[in-house]
Amino acid sequence: MKKVLILSILLLGTSIAYSQSQSDNKNKVILFNGKNLDGWYTFVQNRGRNIDPKNVFTVQDGMIRISGEEWGGITTYEEFEDYRLIVEFKWGEITYSPRLENARDSGILLHSIGEDGASDGIWMHSIECQLIEGGTGDFIVVGDGSKNFSITSPVAPEKQGSSYVFQPDGELATINRGRINWYGRDPNWKDKIDFRGPQDVEKPVGEWNQVECVVKGDEVTIYLNGKLVNRAINVKPSKGRIQIQSEGAEIFFRKVELIPLNE
């Protein structure tokens, strides 16, 4: 009888997981179709929207290639809230001045609102999930310095420079500018190409990484290669467009998909 009960529970769990998987597949939003940049527009510093003469943003061999040659990004036409965003990326070899020898850098900007180029003439104000060698998973508030753009996270007692460090059982801290580093960021991090810290979760250059941003209400949780690396609550704003940055380093994306969260 006990074995039957255990089997029934396992089958029920499998059924629920299968049903959830079917539901996820049905509701999934494919933000990159493997062929073109439908659903996105480009914005390049000092050029504007959909003006990209140097082909910074292209699709090659089923991947988005962002060359990094000019600063800017691709931006979704739609706004999103309450979702799981799953992105798979790898770094290329090419870098550009003024970051020829600096850590390869990019980012996923969540909750992007307002005007194109409002931040430094390049990006919309937003909450960034940082992609940078040694610091992938950091939060950066790409805001206007007001309380309209802010995050709150549990943090470690000691900062790294001027930045807080995520610690799941730490004291809460709120910022409306600057960053909250992921929990394992090397305190001796240096802005140099190929940097790797002893706790880095990110894979070596040329290998694929998966970043998952789970947005639920005013909370954002970041997973890198299946490991929780950062979390914020009381995130403002809590919805908006999604941007992916070009910041001096070649980077490829083979998957960008979004799964709405069921109530």
Backbone as CSV, one residue per row, in Angstrom:
resi,resn,N_x,N_y,N_z,CA_x,CA_y,CA_z,C_x,C_y,C_z
1,MET,0.836,-1.198,0.000,0.000,0.000,0.000,0.876,1.256,0.000
2,LYS,1.948,1.195,0.836,2.854,2.327,0.925,3.535,2.591,-0.422
3,LYS,3.936,1.497,-1.114,4.581,1.649,-2.421,3.626,2.258,-3.436
4,VAL,2.366,1.838,-3.376,1.344,2.365,-4.293,1.165,3.858,-4.067
5,LEU,1.142,4.256,-2.761,0.969,5.664,-2.422,2.140,6.489,-2.938
6,ILE,3.361,5.991,-2.732,4.553,6.708,-3.207,4.538,6.839,-4.720
7,LEU,4.171,5.744,-5.407,4.106,5.766,-6.865,3.077,6.780,-7.341
8,SER,1.929,6.811,-6.636,0.865,7.757,-7.008,1.354,9.194,-6.870
9,ILE,2.086,9.467,-5.787,2.612,10.813,-5.570,3.610,11.191,-6.667
10,LEU,4.493,10.233,-7.014,5.479,10.493,-8.066,4.806,10.753,-9.405
11,LEU,3.782,9.948,-9.715,3.057,10.133,-10.973,2.329,11.462,-11.002
12,LEU,1.770,11.862,-9.840,1.075,13.143,-9.760,2.059,14.284,-9.986
13,GLY,3.247,14.182,-9.360,4.266,15.205,-9.541,4.706,15.310,-10.989
14,THR,4.885,14.147,-11.616,5.267,14.121,-13.029,4.195,14.754,-13.891
15,SER,2.936,14.447,-13.579,1.815,15.000,-14.329,1.753,16.514,-14.203
16,ILE,1.954,17.012,-12.971,1.927,18.454,-12.747,3.073,19.124,-13.498
17,ALA,4.273,18.520,-13.402,5.436,19.080,-14.097,5.205,19.096,-15.601
18,TYR,4.614,17.989,-16.127,4.338,17.912,-17.562,3.334,18.980,-17.963
19,SER,2.290,19.137,-17.151,1.249,20.134,-17.446,1.843,21.534,-17.438
20,GLN,2.728,21.809,-16.439,3.368,23.115,-16.368,4.249,23.344,-17.581
21,SER,4.986,22.265,-17.985,5.852,22.369,-19.153,5.037,22.668,-20.404
22,GLN,3.895,21.963,-20.551,3.026,22.203,-21.700,2.500,23.626,-21.690
23,SER,2.124,24.114,-20.485,1.623,25.475,-20.345,2.708,26.486,-20.698
24,ASP,3.943,26.226,-20.214,5.056,27.113,-20.516,5.292,27.191,-22.015
25,ASN,5.306,26.022,-22.681,5.553,25.987,-24.114,4.460,26.721,-24.882
26,LYS,3.230,26.613,-24.400,2.103,27.254,-25.072,2.188,28.766,-24.966
27,ASN,2.616,29.267,-23.777,2.631,30.700,-23.531,3.965,31.360,-23.847
28,LYS,4.958,30.577,-24.202,6.307,31.098,-24.418,6.319,32.170,-25.512
29,VAL,7.053,33.244,-25.249,7.242,34.315,-26.227,8.673,34.211,-26.751
30,ILE,8.813,33.878,-28.022,10.140,33.756,-28.629,10.568,35.149,-29.078
31,LEU,11.487,35.749,-28.337,11.922,37.107,-28.663,12.981,37.129,-29.759
32,PHE,13.605,35.989,-30.014,14.537,35.880,-31.138,14.190,34.633,-31.920
33,ASN,13.835,34.831,-33.200,13.346,33.725,-34.026,14.449,32.999,-34.790
34,GLY,15.698,33.405,-34.592,16.814,32.742,-35.261,17.075,33.213,-36.672
35,LYS,16.232,34.147,-37.156,16.350,34.588,-38.552,16.618,36.079,-38.692
36,ASN,15.963,36.869,-37.857,16.093,38.322,-37.971,15.761,38.957,-36.626
37,LEU,15.739,40.283,-36.621,15.491,41.010,-35.378,14.062,41.539,-35.306
38,ASP,13.133,40.787,-35.868,11.723,41.160,-35.750,11.346,41.303,-34.277
39,GLY,10.636,42.363,-33.948,10.233,42.610,-32.569,11.186,43.517,-31.812
40,TRP,12.309,43.848,-32.442,13.313,44.713,-31.825,13.613,45.900,-32.743
41,TYR,14.068,46.991,-32.160,14.667,48.061,-32.954,16.062,48.345,-32.404
42,THR,16.905,48.901,-33.240,18.264,49.227,-32.814,18.343,50.697,-32.410
43,PHE,19.276,50.976,-31.512,19.561,52.367,-31.161,21.061,52.479,-30.955
44,VAL,21.685,53.372,-31.729,23.134,53.562,-31.670,23.432,54.984,-31.226
45,GLN,24.372,55.117,-30.308,24.756,56.428,-29.791,25.143,57.367,-30.926
46,ASN,24.653,58.594,-30.866,24.926,59.656,-31.844,24.354,59.361,-33.227
47,ARG,23.540,58.298,-33.329,22.896,57.994,-34.605,21.381,57.958,-34.460
48,GLY,20.914,57.186,-33.494,19.474,57.129,-33.270,18.887,55.767,-33.562
49,ARG,17.566,55.761,-33.687,16.821,54.516,-33.838,16.916,53.978,-35.257
50,ASN,17.215,52.678,-35.348,17.269,51.946,-36.629,18.223,52.591,-37.635
51,ILE,19.300,53.178,-37.122,20.372,53.693,-37.980,21.656,52.985,-37.539
52,ASP,22.075,52.004,-38.315,23.186,51.141,-37.907,24.085,50.866,-39.109
53,PRO,24.784,51.890,-39.628,25.580,51.711,-40.852,26.745,50.745,-40.700
54,LYS,27.229,50.542,-39.465,28.353,49.633,-39.260,27.910,48.211,-38.934
55,ASN,26.604,47.956,-39.015,26.064,46.616,-38.747,26.532,46.067,-37.403
56,VAL,26.346,46.888,-36.394,26.662,46.451,-35.036,25.758,45.290,-34.632
57,PHE,24.509,45.329,-35.114,23.508,44.326,-34.733,23.075,43.540,-35.962
58,THR,23.461,42.264,-36.017,23.123,41.416,-37.154,22.704,40.032,-36.664
59,VAL,22.174,39.244,-37.570,21.871,37.844,-37.294,22.728,36.996,-38.220
60,GLN,23.516,36.092,-37.624,24.422,35.233,-38.374,24.318,33.807,-37.860
61,ASP,24.096,32.876,-38.766,24.087,31.449,-38.409,23.148,31.159,-37.246
62,GLY,21.986,31.800,-37.272,20.990,31.546,-36.236,21.271,32.203,-34.902
63,MET,22.200,33.170,-34.887,22.558,33.862,-33.651,22.489,35.371,-33.862
64,ILE,22.129,36.081,-32.797,22.309,37.528,-32.811,23.787,37.801,-32.561
65,ARG,24.393,38.572,-33.455,25.765,39.017,-33.217,25.740,40.507,-32.921
66,ILE,26.254,40.880,-31.761,26.451,42.281,-31.423,27.953,42.521,-31.441
67,SER,28.405,43.347,-32.383,29.851,43.495,-32.590,30.519,44.248,-31.462
68,GLY,29.808,45.215,-30.857,30.410,46.047,-29.828,31.129,47.264,-30.372
69,GLU,31.176,47.410,-31.696,31.978,48.488,-32.289,31.462,49.870,-31.904
70,GLU,30.138,50.004,-31.821,29.548,51.260,-31.369,28.646,50.989,-30.170
71,TRP,28.486,51.998,-29.325,27.660,51.842,-28.127,26.181,51.987,-28.495
72,GLY,25.361,51.113,-27.921,23.934,51.167,-28.195,23.260,49.902,-27.714
73,GLY,22.173,49.534,-28.395,21.471,48.321,-27.992,20.323,47.995,-28.920
74,ILE,19.755,46.817,-28.701,18.490,46.463,-29.338,17.421,46.504,-28.252
75,THR,16.227,46.943,-28.641,15.147,47.171,-27.691,13.862,46.548,-28.206
76,THR,13.137,45.855,-27.330,11.849,45.291,-27.729,10.833,46.411,-27.934
77,TYR,9.955,46.219,-28.904,8.859,47.174,-29.081,7.837,47.040,-27.948
78,GLU,7.714,45.828,-27.425,6.717,45.571,-26.383,7.292,45.759,-24.985
79,GLU,6.391,46.060,-24.042,6.731,46.057,-22.624,6.301,44.724,-22.018
80,PHE,6.984,44.314,-20.941,6.683,43.033,-20.308,6.684,43.184,-18.793
81,GLU,5.896,42.333,-18.129,5.904,42.237,-16.671,5.571,40.803,-16.280
82,ASP,6.039,40.380,-15.107,5.780,39.044,-14.574,6.172,37.953,-15.574
83,TYR,7.447,37.608,-15.588,7.944,36.663,-16.588,9.250,36.014,-16.137
84,ARG,9.598,34.953,-16.849,10.937,34.374,-16.807,11.591,34.680,-18.144
85,LEU,12.695,35.390,-18.107,13.453,35.688,-19.311,14.662,34.775,-19.340
86,ILE,14.785,33.982,-20.398,15.890,33.032,-20.525,16.743,33.444,-21.728
87,VAL,18.012,33.699,-21.453,18.930,34.190,-22.476,20.178,33.316,-22.478
88,GLU,20.612,32.904,-23.658,21.857,32.144,-23.787,22.846,32.971,-24.610
89,PHE,24.039,33.187,-24.047,25.028,34.048,-24.700,26.427,33.439,-24.587
90,LYS,27.290,33.897,-25.473,28.724,33.611,-25.354,29.497,34.812,-25.874
91,TRP,30.692,34.998,-25.320,31.545,36.093,-25.762,32.285,35.715,-27.037
92,GLY,32.463,36.707,-27.911,33.344,36.549,-29.052,34.747,37.008,-28.692
93,GLU,35.618,37.051,-29.668,37.021,37.406,-29.425,37.311,38.893,-29.630
94,ILE,36.482,39.574,-30.420,36.799,40.936,-30.842,36.396,41.956,-29.776
95,THR,37.274,42.922,-29.533,36.959,44.056,-28.670,37.354,45.344,-29.390
96,TYR,36.799,46.446,-28.915,37.022,47.738,-29.578,37.450,48.796,-28.572
97,SER,38.186,49.776,-29.083,38.561,50.941,-28.295,37.281,51.690,-27.867
98,PRO,37.226,52.231,-26.661,38.303,52.347,-25.674,38.382,51.166,-24.703
99,ARG,37.766,50.006,-25.062,37.789,48.854,-24.162,38.512,47.661,-24.793
100,LEU,39.576,47.955,-25.510,40.326,46.896,-26.187,40.862,45.859,-25.203
101,GLU,41.381,46.309,-24.064,42.001,45.416,-23.090,41.183,45.312,-21.807
102,ASN,39.963,45.835,-21.840,39.100,45.778,-20.655,38.220,44.537,-20.672
103,ALA,37.628,44.216,-19.521,36.730,43.064,-19.426,35.618,43.183,-20.460
104,ARG,35.319,42.072,-21.115,34.225,42.070,-22.085,32.928,42.441,-21.374
105,ASP,32.145,43.324,-22.016,31.048,43.979,-21.313,29.802,44.050,-22.196
106,SER,28.658,43.800,-21.573,27.355,43.970,-22.210,26.332,44.030,-21.075
107,GLY,25.066,43.771,-21.369,24.072,43.769,-20.307,22.672,43.579,-20.851
108,ILE,21.799,43.101,-19.973,20.376,42.968,-20.277,19.646,43.989,-19.415
109,LEU,18.988,44.938,-20.062,18.319,46.009,-19.344,16.832,45.699,-19.237
110,LEU,16.380,45.458,-18.007,14.990,45.132,-17.737,14.217,46.403,-17.381
111,HIS,12.892,46.330,-17.521,12.011,47.422,-17.079,12.421,48.760,-17.689
112,SER,12.766,48.741,-18.968,13.223,49.953,-19.656,12.028,50.832,-19.999
113,ILE,12.068,52.068,-19.533,10.959,52.998,-19.796,11.519,54.368,-20.173
114,GLY,10.648,55.186,-20.751,11.039,56.550,-21.085,11.613,56.676,-22.483
115,GLU,12.500,57.630,-22.631,13.040,57.968,-23.945,14.274,57.150,-24.281
116,ASP,14.427,56.817,-25.558,15.672,56.218,-26.035,16.821,57.177,-25.739
117,GLY,17.928,56.630,-25.254,19.114,57.451,-25.039,19.059,58.373,-23.840
118,ALA,18.061,58.206,-22.984,17.954,59.098,-21.814,19.135,58.938,-20.867
119,SER,19.748,57.765,-20.830,20.924,57.518,-19.996,22.188,57.623,-20.847
120,ASP,22.936,58.677,-20.641,24.216,58.900,-21.338,24.069,58.979,-22.850
121,GLY,22.870,59.264,-23.337,22.654,59.336,-24.777,22.685,57.982,-25.460
122,ILE,22.567,56.897,-24.659,22.731,55.555,-25.233,21.542,54.644,-24.932
123,TRP,21.130,54.561,-23.652,20.112,53.589,-23.266,18.916,54.244,-22.600
124,MET,17.813,53.514,-22.561,16.668,53.942,-21.779,16.968,53.713,-20.302
125,HIS,16.350,54.511,-19.430,16.456,54.238,-18.002,15.867,52.864,-17.718
126,SER,16.515,52.118,-16.809,16.174,50.711,-16.653,16.868,50.121,-15.436
127,ILE,16.658,48.823,-15.227,17.360,48.043,-14.211,18.165,46.982,-14.945
128,GLU,19.473,47.018,-14.777,20.350,46.158,-15.588,20.755,44.884,-14.866
129,CYS,20.663,43.780,-15.614,21.360,42.547,-15.261,22.670,42.586,-16.037
130,GLN,23.746,42.826,-15.334,25.036,43.036,-15.971,25.601,41.759,-16.566
131,LEU,26.160,41.876,-17.776,26.970,40.823,-18.386,28.362,41.403,-18.557
132,ILE,29.286,40.968,-17.744,30.669,41.422,-17.843,31.555,40.343,-17.233
133,GLU,32.725,40.156,-17.799,33.622,39.126,-17.278,33.894,39.361,-15.792
134,GLY,33.556,38.369,-14.991,33.755,38.454,-13.552,32.602,39.070,-12.796
135,GLY,31.671,39.716,-13.520,30.579,40.406,-12.839,29.215,40.120,-13.417
136,THR,29.073,39.047,-14.200,27.769,38.725,-14.748,26.805,38.357,-13.623
137,GLY,25.659,39.045,-13.618,24.682,38.861,-12.553,24.607,40.031,-11.598
138,ASP,25.525,41.001,-11.727,25.407,42.233,-10.948,24.132,42.977,-11.347
139,PHE,23.539,43.677,-10.405,22.482,44.641,-10.709,23.105,46.021,-10.865
140,ILE,22.644,46.775,-11.849,23.000,48.186,-11.977,21.711,48.978,-12.185
141,VAL,21.537,50.032,-11.416,20.392,50.919,-11.614,20.781,51.945,-12.674
142,VAL,20.222,51.783,-13.862,20.488,52.719,-14.965,19.357,53.749,-14.932
143,GLY,19.352,54.542,-13.886,18.238,55.452,-13.648,18.619,56.903,-13.794
144,ASP,17.736,57.760,-13.271,17.965,59.198,-13.321,18.356,59.757,-11.954
145,GLY,18.660,58.846,-11.006,19.044,59.267,-9.671,17.877,59.487,-8.732
146,SER,16.655,59.353,-9.249,15.474,59.555,-8.417,14.990,58.229,-7.843
147,LYS,13.984,58.301,-6.954,13.400,57.098,-6.373,12.560,56.317,-7.376
148,ASN,12.364,56.879,-8.555,11.589,56.180,-9.594,12.338,54.986,-10.161
149,PHE,13.661,54.945,-9.926,14.490,53.832,-10.376,15.326,53.388,-9.181
150,SER,14.952,52.254,-8.577,15.657,51.804,-7.383,15.440,50.321,-7.163
151,ILE,16.314,49.719,-6.385,16.193,48.320,-5.990,16.602,48.173,-4.532
152,THR,16.098,47.138,-3.893,16.458,46.803,-2.521,16.923,45.358,-2.489
153,SER,18.064,45.097,-1.853,18.604,43.734,-1.783,19.188,43.473,-0.400
154,PRO,19.187,42.193,0.028,19.950,41.832,1.223,21.428,41.807,0.859
155,VAL,22.250,42.459,1.674,23.655,42.628,1.289,24.594,42.262,2.427
156,ALA,25.834,42.007,2.049,26.892,41.683,3.018,27.276,42.927,3.819
157,PRO,27.861,42.736,5.012,28.249,43.883,5.848,29.295,44.780,5.181
158,GLU,30.194,44.178,4.409,31.260,44.958,3.779,30.991,45.154,2.292
159,LYS,31.286,46.374,1.840,31.152,46.682,0.422,32.403,46.264,-0.345
160,GLN,32.256,46.191,-1.667,33.406,46.071,-2.552,33.574,47.437,-3.204
161,GLY,34.520,48.218,-2.717,34.615,49.605,-3.166,33.388,50.367,-2.699
162,SER,32.666,50.949,-3.648,31.443,51.683,-3.312,30.186,50.847,-3.525
163,SER,30.355,49.566,-3.864,29.211,48.730,-4.233,28.861,47.718,-3.150
164,TYR,27.555,47.541,-2.933,27.078,46.475,-2.063,27.280,45.123,-2.743
165,VAL,27.256,44.061,-1.928,27.377,42.693,-2.445,26.179,41.885,-1.943
166,PHE,25.498,41.219,-2.835,24.333,40.414,-2.478,24.710,39.313,-1.490
167,GLN,23.930,39.215,-0.420,24.069,38.134,0.556,22.655,37.765,0.998
168,PRO,22.201,36.531,0.709,20.790,36.174,0.930,20.256,36.467,2.329
169,ASP,21.112,36.331,3.364,20.653,36.568,4.736,21.147,37.897,5.293
170,GLY,21.555,38.803,4.403,22.105,40.078,4.845,21.054,41.114,5.188
171,GLU,21.515,42.296,5.603,20.626,43.417,5.882,20.193,44.062,4.574
172,LEU,18.965,44.576,4.547,18.444,45.186,3.330,19.080,46.551,3.082
173,ALA,19.416,46.797,1.820,19.948,48.096,1.406,19.230,48.513,0.130
174,THR,18.952,49.791,-0.008,18.259,50.331,-1.176,19.177,51.296,-1.903
175,ILE,19.236,51.173,-3.223,20.029,52.097,-4.033,19.176,52.641,-5.175
176,ASN,19.450,53.865,-5.586,18.816,54.413,-6.791,19.858,54.865,-7.813
177,ARG,21.094,54.491,-7.563,22.181,54.635,-8.539,23.262,53.624,-8.162
178,GLY,24.133,53.306,-9.113,25.199,52.357,-8.802,24.763,50.916,-8.931
179,ARG,25.414,50.016,-8.151,25.253,48.596,-8.395,25.193,47.806,-7.098
180,ILE,24.640,46.597,-7.226,24.739,45.575,-6.185,25.361,44.349,-6.847
181,ASN,26.563,44.014,-6.440,27.312,42.928,-7.067,26.714,41.563,-6.736
182,TRP,26.922,40.615,-7.626,26.488,39.248,-7.356,27.331,38.703,-6.199
183,TYR,26.841,37.653,-5.550,27.414,37.238,-4.268,28.882,36.825,-4.330
184,GLY,29.348,36.275,-5.481,30.701,35.732,-5.541,31.691,36.586,-6.294
185,ARG,31.356,37.825,-6.538,32.261,38.685,-7.306,33.593,38.841,-6.557
186,ASP,34.681,38.663,-7.267,36.010,38.736,-6.662,36.244,40.152,-6.125
187,PRO,36.557,40.284,-4.811,36.835,41.625,-4.271,38.049,42.282,-4.915
188,ASN,38.873,41.474,-5.577,40.039,42.016,-6.284,39.801,42.104,-7.793
189,TRP,38.507,42.166,-8.173,38.160,42.247,-9.597,38.893,43.406,-10.265
190,LYS,39.371,43.152,-11.470,40.014,44.193,-12.260,39.356,44.253,-13.635
191,ASP,39.224,45.456,-14.138,38.593,45.664,-15.433,39.587,45.351,-16.544
192,LYS,39.887,44.039,-16.687,40.835,43.624,-17.718,40.278,42.414,-18.452
193,ILE,40.643,42.314,-19.704,40.118,41.263,-20.557,40.482,39.880,-20.013
194,ASP,39.532,38.946,-20.155,39.689,37.553,-19.717,39.725,37.400,-18.197
195,PHE,39.294,38.419,-17.452,39.332,38.300,-15.995,38.441,37.143,-15.538
196,ARG,38.924,36.379,-14.578,38.139,35.317,-13.947,38.451,35.308,-12.458
197,GLY,37.398,35.209,-11.640,37.552,35.126,-10.201,37.389,33.692,-9.726
198,PRO,37.833,33.381,-8.514,37.794,31.996,-8.022,36.382,31.429,-7.870
199,GLN,35.368,32.282,-7.677,34.006,31.788,-7.512,33.143,31.965,-8.762
200,ASP,33.727,32.389,-9.860,32.931,32.704,-11.048,32.093,31.522,-11.507
201,VAL,30.850,31.820,-11.823,29.909,30.829,-12.337,29.916,30.852,-13.867
202,GLU,30.308,31.980,-14.416,30.328,32.141,-15.872,31.383,31.229,-16.500
203,LYS,31.050,30.680,-17.671,31.957,29.779,-18.384,32.991,30.572,-19.184
204,PRO,34.068,29.911,-19.629,35.124,30.609,-20.367,34.626,31.210,-21.677
205,VAL,35.380,32.153,-22.189,35.065,32.798,-23.459,34.879,31.743,-24.545
206,GLY,33.824,31.911,-25.328,33.528,30.970,-26.409,32.566,29.879,-26.029
207,GLU,32.277,29.706,-24.719,31.304,28.705,-24.269,29.985,29.394,-23.922
208,TRP,28.897,28.646,-24.078,27.569,29.216,-23.875,27.205,29.284,-22.396
209,ASN,26.596,30.403,-22.029,26.073,30.631,-20.682,24.574,30.870,-20.758
210,GLN,23.874,30.505,-19.700,22.449,30.803,-19.618,22.187,31.750,-18.450
211,VAL,21.532,32.849,-18.752,21.076,33.792,-17.737,19.563,33.730,-17.691
212,GLU,19.020,33.598,-16.488,17.571,33.599,-16.311,17.202,34.706,-15.337
213,CYS,16.349,35.606,-15.778,15.848,36.689,-14.936,14.379,36.405,-14.650
214,VAL,14.064,36.164,-13.388,12.687,35.876,-12.995,12.101,37.143,-12.394
215,VAL,11.105,37.686,-13.067,10.458,38.925,-12.653,9.066,38.589,-12.144
216,LYS,8.848,38.811,-10.870,7.556,38.527,-10.258,7.135,39.742,-9.450
217,GLY,6.157,40.477,-9.960,5.767,41.716,-9.312,6.939,42.678,-9.293
218,ASP,7.320,43.131,-8.080,8.442,44.058,-7.968,9.713,43.359,-7.495
219,GLU,9.806,42.043,-7.773,11.000,41.291,-7.434,11.710,40.830,-8.708
220,VAL,13.033,40.783,-8.667,13.832,40.235,-9.770,14.885,39.306,-9.175
221,THR,14.918,38.075,-9.662,15.909,37.098,-9.237,16.723,36.682,-10.449
222,ILE,18.041,36.635,-10.295,18.924,36.307,-11.415,19.628,34.979,-11.158
223,TYR,19.547,34.094,-12.143,20.260,32.821,-12.113,21.269,32.817,-13.257
224,LEU,22.466,32.345,-12.978,23.494,32.183,-14.004,23.890,30.724,-14.057
225,ASN,23.687,30.116,-15.224,23.971,28.688,-15.396,23.335,27.853,-14.285
226,GLY,22.090,28.207,-13.960,21.295,27.450,-13.001,21.534,27.792,-11.549
227,LYS,22.422,28.737,-11.271,22.759,29.083,-9.886,22.264,30.485,-9.553
228,LEU,21.563,30.616,-8.405,21.086,31.923,-7.983,22.277,32.801,-7.631
229,VAL,22.378,33.972,-8.277,23.523,34.844,-8.039,23.146,36.215,-7.488
230,ASN,21.878,36.623,-7.671,21.482,37.938,-7.180,19.961,38.028,-7.101
231,ARG,19.487,38.905,-6.216,18.044,39.065,-6.057,17.757,40.461,-5.533
232,ALA,16.664,41.050,-6.033,16.248,42.375,-5.577,14.739,42.392,-5.367
233,ILE,14.306,43.190,-4.393,12.877,43.406,-4.138,12.594,44.904,-4.237
234,ASN,11.304,45.243,-4.169,10.907,46.647,-4.269,11.556,47.327,-5.473
235,VAL,11.573,46.601,-6.583,12.207,47.110,-7.801,11.296,48.135,-8.462
236,LYS,11.866,49.274,-8.778,11.120,50.345,-9.445,11.895,50.801,-10.672
237,PRO,11.217,50.791,-11.827,9.855,50.322,-12.104,9.803,48.797,-12.098
238,SER,8.602,48.247,-12.244,8.448,46.793,-12.199,8.021,46.204,-13.544
239,LYS,8.037,47.025,-14.584,7.761,46.512,-15.928,8.356,47.465,-16.954
240,GLY,8.451,47.000,-18.188,8.983,47.849,-19.242,9.536,47.019,-20.389
241,ARG,10.220,47.676,-21.286,10.846,47.004,-22.417,12.135,46.318,-21.974
242,ILE,12.695,45.534,-22.873,13.961,44.840,-22.628,14.978,45.339,-23.649
243,GLN,16.172,45.675,-23.166,17.260,46.079,-24.049,18.449,45.125,-23.864
244,ILE,19.215,44.942,-24.929,20.488,44.211,-24.838,21.573,45.131,-25.382
245,GLN,22.646,45.292,-24.624,23.631,46.328,-24.893,24.758,45.919,-25.837
246,SER,25.311,46.938,-26.487,26.593,46.860,-27.190,27.533,47.797,-26.474
247,GLU,28.657,47.247,-25.953,29.568,48.060,-25.145,31.032,47.717,-25.384
248,GLY,31.417,47.576,-26.639,32.832,47.421,-26.936,33.336,46.003,-27.076
249,ALA,32.444,45.007,-26.883,32.881,43.610,-26.983,31.904,42.808,-27.836
250,GLU,32.453,41.927,-28.638,31.635,41.042,-29.458,30.933,40.017,-28.567
251,ILE,29.622,39.843,-28.798,28.846,38.895,-28.013,27.764,38.295,-28.896
252,PHE,27.458,37.022,-28.658,26.468,36.296,-29.452,25.335,35.809,-28.542
253,PHE,24.125,35.768,-29.096,22.953,35.249,-28.392,22.252,34.239,-29.293
254,ARG,22.013,33.038,-28.767,21.308,32.040,-29.571,19.886,31.811,-29.068
255,LYS,19.590,32.279,-27.886,18.233,32.137,-27.341,17.863,33.376,-26.548
256,VAL,16.693,33.928,-26.849,16.107,34.988,-26.036,14.621,34.682,-26.012
257,GLU,14.138,34.114,-24.908,12.738,33.766,-24.830,12.164,34.131,-23.467
258,LEU,10.871,34.355,-23.478,10.199,34.853,-22.287,8.968,34.001,-22.010
259,ILE,8.840,33.583,-20.764,7.693,32.774,-20.348,6.879,33.575,-19.328
260,PRO,5.676,34.018,-19.681,4.855,34.742,-18.706,4.572,33.876,-17.484
261,LEU,4.572,34.484,-16.315,4.276,33.762,-15.091,2.768,33.685,-14.900
262,ASN,2.297,32.487,-14.609,0.875,32.322,-14.337,0.548,32.876,-12.959
263,GLU,-0.638,33.427,-12.822,-1.049,33.954,-11.525,-1.220,32.805,-10.538
